[in-house]
Amino acid sequence: MKKLMKKPEDSAVIEGCFDAVEELPVAYVEMDARGAITRANRLTRQLHSSHAGKLIGKLVWELMPSEEQELSRAFIMKAMESGADPPMTRRSIYTSSNNFRVYEVHHRLIRNSEGRPTGMCAASVDVSEAHKAQQEAERERAWLESVLESMADAVIVTDALGFIRTVNPAAEELFGWKAGELIGKEIEKAFSLLSFVSGSETQAEFILGLEERARGVATMLDREGRELLVEIGSSPIVDKTTGFTRGVVSVLRRVEETSANKP
């Protein structure tokens, strides 16, 4: 078999690609099958300038927190063994600013002429601020869920179209349905509303408080078909930024028959 030789124009193309990689606006590294860095572009070298030229040859997971190093090593080794390009992942990477930043890492295997993986390249995008905002949103959501779960009164939250998004444990206990049976359903189809009285007005629909706060007494059916007399207070959920109504929150409390005409 003839030995394959690189043509002069091939070398020029390769050098051109290297120049393009060098100036990429994202951190880019190449590593061999062991995970040792073989190439790092300008931005990567700036991020890790504290290594003073010792970045090449360093195992890529050594740039990560100790608790993430084994996970990253196993991730790379698995990709090498499987021969399949690994999915995007997020990693915390220690930078020359003496802190860890969160990066979204996109990987691709480097293959030889026979298609076998010989290494991997990775482009990393700093998503630290977005990651922080996501964590804060998750903490706020968890806090809100804890508040709703601790409430003694039944709470049902719908979106602006009337589809149920949240049902707390008190509402499960009041009506007999589990949250999983109700979430995603239209509230009018999920609950049987026999009557609703608000002051001198009677409403046939259970879309309450979409435009303004509403309060009244309703006769509804539970899961077993039994009639329940409940006081309902509903309020629109308004987006502070846009001013649009995002949904409706309703608080329901069982009342005695003698209270039916005292909404």
Secondary structure, 3 states (H helix, E strand, C coil): CCCCCCCHHHHHHHHHHHHHHHCCCCEEEEEECCCEEEEECHHHHHHCHHHCCCCCCCEHHHHCCHHHHHHHHHHHHHHHHHCCCCCCEEEEEECCCCCEEEEEEEEEEEECCCCCEEEEEEEEEECHHHHHHHHHHHHHHHHHHHHHHHCCCEEEEEECCCEEEEECHHHHHHHCCCHHHHCCCEHHHHCEEEEEEECCEECCCCCCCCCCCEEEEEEEECCCCCEEEEEEEEEEEECCCCCCEEEEEEEEEECCHHHCCCC
